[in-house]
Amino acid sequence: MVKKKCFYRACLFLFIFVVFSMQSYGKMNNVEDFFEQYMQSGIKLKFVTEDYAPYNYIENGQLIGVSTDVIIQVIKNLKLDIKASDIQVLPWARAYYTAEKNKNTAIFSMARIPEREKLFKWAGPLVASSNVLIAKKSRKIKIAKPSDFYKYRVGVIINDIGDVIVSRYDGCCESISPIYNGSDAAKMINADRIDLWSYNDISAFYHLKKAGYDAAEYEVVYKFETFQLYVGFNLNTPDFIVNAFNSEISKIIKNK
């Protein structure tokens, strides 16, 4: 009987010790744990993005934007030696390819959709984004349903969400025009080389103004659904990095 009591007391002591240890571990500085693991791994994390206002874009030679601010804050919180100037700003198709094919590389801001789900590891969301069809007001184009734009020439940025959206519709379109970047798309719609531009509305008007065109001469003629924008990590990026970014992004967004 005495032996049983001693055994039970020992088990109780062990249980209390384990619980206390777990609570103490929970109170540890997780950022320091992450940083130690990151340094020991020898990994050099890289980021790529595009010129996509208001989320990530170049102004006066500096990379800024709503998403950029969050990413830079996460990098600071995790004590990583990465500056805004280290982030490569590329045409979207090239940025997408770079992140998809190179380990320990991340891309932002990217819509998380079924077509991309298994191609990346995800951290976010950062912010919501709406996608639309833009047209010249003078063209008087009316779009009430998707089949209405099948007969038009639709400009899309290669691999952009606007490209994915219109490609989902069977029979679309008379001509889909793959375009390298937003700047080129603005020039093409101004020159009537495309009838419609499938893109984020804010970014489209940003590129039109940046190119020197009167944005008031253009209008949204159709709205697609809204998407959440994330950071997409190459599949060979360790989970502890993705998890850390997820945790820090969540904290920042929650406190905004």
C-alpha positions as CSV (number, residue, x, y, z in Angstrom):
1,M,0.0,0.0,0.0
2,V,2.9,2.3,1.0
3,K,4.6,1.5,-2.3
4,K,1.4,2.4,-4.3
5,K,1.2,5.7,-2.5
6,C,4.8,6.5,-3.2
7,F,4.2,5.6,-6.8
8,Y,1.1,7.8,-7.1
9,R,3.0,10.7,-5.5
10,A,5.9,10.2,-7.9
11,C,3.5,10.3,-10.9
12,L,1.7,13.4,-9.5
13,F,5.1,15.1,-9.0
14,L,6.1,14.2,-12.6
15,F,2.8,15.4,-14.0
16,I,3.2,18.8,-12.2
17,F,6.8,19.1,-13.3
18,V,5.8,18.4,-17.0
19,V,2.9,20.9,-16.9
20,F,5.1,23.5,-15.3
21,S,7.8,22.9,-17.9
22,M,5.3,23.3,-20.7
23,Q,4.0,26.6,-19.2
24,S,7.5,27.9,-18.8
25,Y,8.3,26.9,-22.4
26,G,5.2,28.8,-23.6
27,K,6.5,31.9,-21.8
28,M,9.9,31.7,-23.6
29,N,10.8,34.2,-26.2
30,N,9.6,32.5,-29.3
31,V,11.3,35.1,-31.6
32,E,14.7,34.1,-30.0
33,D,13.9,30.4,-30.5
34,F,13.0,31.1,-34.1
35,F,16.1,33.3,-34.7
36,E,18.4,30.6,-33.2
37,Q,16.9,27.9,-35.4
38,Y,17.1,30.2,-38.4
39,M,20.8,31.0,-37.9
40,Q,21.6,27.4,-37.3
41,S,19.9,26.4,-40.5
42,G,22.2,28.6,-42.6
43,I,19.1,29.6,-44.7
44,K,19.1,33.0,-46.5
45,L,15.5,33.9,-47.1
46,K,14.7,35.9,-50.2
47,F,11.7,37.9,-51.2
48,V,10.3,38.9,-54.6
49,T,7.4,41.1,-55.4
50,E,6.0,43.3,-58.2
51,D,4.9,46.9,-58.8
52,Y,1.3,46.5,-57.6
53,A,0.0,49.6,-55.8
54,P,-1.3,50.1,-53.2
55,Y,0.0,46.8,-51.9
56,N,3.7,46.8,-53.0
57,Y,5.1,49.4,-55.3
58,I,8.1,51.7,-56.0
59,E,7.8,55.4,-55.1
60,N,10.8,57.7,-55.2
61,G,13.1,54.7,-55.5
62,Q,11.7,53.0,-52.4
63,L,9.6,49.9,-52.1
64,I,6.5,50.8,-50.1
65,G,2.8,49.8,-49.8
66,V,0.3,48.2,-47.5
67,S,1.7,44.7,-47.8
68,T,5.2,45.9,-47.8
69,D,4.8,47.5,-44.5
70,V,3.5,44.3,-42.9
71,I,6.3,42.2,-44.4
72,I,9.0,44.7,-43.3
73,Q,7.5,44.7,-39.8
74,V,7.5,40.9,-39.6
75,I,11.1,40.8,-40.8
76,K,12.0,43.3,-38.0
77,N,10.1,41.3,-35.4
78,L,11.9,38.1,-36.3
79,K,15.3,39.9,-36.3
80,L,16.1,38.9,-39.8
81,D,18.9,40.8,-41.6
82,I,16.7,41.7,-44.6
83,K,16.0,45.3,-45.7
84,A,13.3,46.6,-48.1
85,S,16.1,47.3,-50.6
86,D,16.9,43.5,-50.6
87,I,13.4,42.7,-51.9
88,Q,13.5,42.2,-55.7
89,V,10.8,44.0,-57.6
90,L,10.1,42.1,-60.8
91,P,7.4,41.7,-63.5
92,W,4.8,39.4,-62.0
93,A,5.4,36.4,-64.2
94,R,9.2,36.5,-63.4
95,A,8.6,37.0,-59.7
96,Y,6.1,34.1,-59.7
97,Y,8.5,31.8,-61.5
98,T,11.4,32.8,-59.2
99,A,9.4,31.9,-56.0
100,E,8.0,28.7,-57.4
101,K,11.3,27.4,-58.6
102,N,13.8,28.6,-55.9
103,K,13.9,27.2,-52.4
104,N,13.6,29.6,-49.4
105,T,12.1,32.2,-51.7
106,A,8.8,34.1,-50.9
107,I,6.5,36.2,-53.1
108,F,3.9,38.8,-52.1
109,S,1.2,39.9,-52.5
110,M,-0.4,36.8,-54.1
111,A,-4.1,35.8,-54.2
112,R,-4.6,32.4,-52.6
113,I,-6.8,30.4,-54.9
114,P,-7.4,26.7,-55.6
115,E,-5.2,26.8,-58.7
116,R,-2.2,27.8,-56.6
117,E,-2.9,26.1,-53.3
118,K,-0.5,23.2,-53.7
119,L,2.2,25.2,-55.4
120,F,3.2,27.3,-52.4
121,K,3.2,27.4,-48.6
122,W,1.1,30.2,-47.4
123,A,1.3,33.0,-44.7
124,G,-1.4,35.5,-44.2
125,P,-3.7,36.9,-45.2
126,L,-2.2,40.4,-45.6
127,V,-5.1,42.2,-47.1
128,A,-8.1,41.8,-49.4
129,S,-8.1,42.7,-53.1
130,S,-10.8,43.1,-55.7
131,N,-10.4,42.3,-59.4
132,V,-12.3,44.0,-62.2
133,L,-12.5,44.7,-65.9
134,I,-11.4,48.2,-66.9
135,A,-12.5,49.8,-70.2
136,K,-12.3,53.2,-71.8
137,K,-15.5,55.2,-71.1
138,S,-15.6,56.3,-74.7
139,R,-16.0,52.6,-75.8
140,K,-19.3,52.4,-73.9
141,I,-18.8,48.7,-73.1
142,K,-21.4,47.1,-71.0
143,I,-20.8,43.9,-69.1
144,A,-23.6,42.3,-67.2
145,K,-22.4,38.7,-67.0
146,P,-19.1,36.9,-67.9
147,S,-20.3,35.8,-71.3
148,D,-20.7,39.5,-72.3
149,F,-16.9,40.0,-72.4
150,Y,-16.2,36.9,-74.5
151,K,-16.2,38.9,-77.7
152,Y,-13.7,41.5,-76.5
153,R,-9.9,41.5,-76.5
154,V,-9.0,41.2,-72.8
155,G,-5.6,42.2,-71.5
156,V,-4.1,40.2,-68.6
157,I,-0.8,40.2,-66.7
158,I,0.8,36.8,-67.2
159,N,0.0,34.5,-64.2
160,D,-1.8,37.3,-62.4
161,I,-5.1,36.6,-60.7
162,G,-6.8,38.6,-63.5
163,D,-5.3,36.1,-65.9
164,V,-6.5,33.1,-63.9
165,I,-10.0,34.5,-63.5
166,V,-10.8,35.1,-67.2
167,S,-9.2,31.8,-68.1
168,R,-11.7,30.0,-65.9
169,Y,-14.5,30.8,-68.4
170,D,-15.0,28.4,-71.3
171,G,-15.2,30.3,-74.6
172,C,-13.4,33.3,-73.2
173,C,-12.3,35.3,-75.0
174,E,-12.1,36.4,-78.6
175,S,-8.5,37.2,-77.8
176,I,-6.7,37.1,-74.4
177,S,-3.6,39.2,-74.6
178,P,-0.9,38.2,-72.2
179,I,1.0,41.3,-71.0
180,Y,4.3,41.5,-69.1
181,N,3.4,44.2,-66.5
182,G,0.9,46.8,-65.5
183,S,2.8,49.6,-67.2
184,D,2.5,47.9,-70.6
185,A,-1.1,47.1,-70.0
186,A,-1.9,50.7,-69.4
187,K,-0.3,51.7,-72.7
188,M,-2.1,48.9,-74.6
189,I,-5.6,49.9,-73.4
190,N,-4.9,53.5,-74.1
191,A,-3.8,52.7,-77.6
192,D,-7.0,50.5,-78.1
193,R,-4.8,47.4,-78.6
194,I,-7.0,45.7,-75.9
195,D,-10.7,46.4,-75.1
196,L,-10.7,45.3,-71.5
197,W,-8.1,45.0,-68.8
198,S,-8.6,42.3,-66.1
199,Y,-6.8,43.6,-63.1
200,N,-7.0,45.0,-59.6
201,D,-8.9,48.3,-59.9
202,I,-6.7,50.4,-57.7
203,S,-3.5,49.2,-59.3
204,A,-5.0,49.6,-62.8
205,F,-5.8,53.3,-62.2
206,Y,-2.4,53.7,-60.5
207,H,-0.6,52.5,-63.7
208,L,-2.8,54.7,-65.9
209,K,-1.9,57.8,-64.0
210,K,1.7,56.8,-63.8
211,A,1.8,56.5,-67.6
212,G,0.5,60.0,-67.9
213,Y,-3.1,59.1,-68.9
214,D,-6.3,60.7,-67.6
215,A,-7.7,58.0,-65.3
216,A,-11.1,59.7,-65.5
217,E,-11.4,58.5,-69.0
218,Y,-11.6,54.9,-67.8
219,E,-14.1,52.9,-65.8
220,V,-14.9,49.6,-64.1
221,V,-17.3,47.7,-66.3
222,Y,-17.4,44.5,-64.3
223,K,-16.5,43.3,-60.9
224,F,-15.2,39.8,-60.1
225,E,-15.0,38.4,-56.6
226,T,-12.6,39.7,-53.8
227,F,-9.5,37.7,-53.0
228,Q,-7.3,37.5,-49.9
229,L,-3.6,38.3,-50.6
230,Y,-0.9,36.3,-48.9
231,V,2.8,35.6,-48.9
232,G,3.6,32.5,-50.9
233,F,6.7,30.5,-49.9
234,N,8.5,28.0,-52.1
235,L,7.5,24.5,-51.1
236,N,11.1,23.7,-50.0
237,T,11.0,26.5,-47.4
238,P,11.0,24.9,-43.9
239,D,7.7,25.0,-42.0
240,F,9.2,26.8,-39.0
241,I,9.8,29.9,-41.2
242,V,6.3,29.8,-42.7
243,N,4.8,29.3,-39.2
244,A,6.7,32.2,-37.8
245,F,5.5,34.5,-40.6
246,N,2.0,33.3,-40.1
247,S,2.1,34.1,-36.4
248,E,3.7,37.5,-36.8
249,I,1.4,38.6,-39.7
250,S,-1.6,37.5,-37.6
251,K,-0.4,39.6,-34.6
252,I,0.2,42.7,-36.8
253,I,-3.2,42.5,-38.6
254,K,-5.0,41.9,-35.3
255,N,-3.5,45.0,-33.8
256,K,-4.2,47.3,-36.7
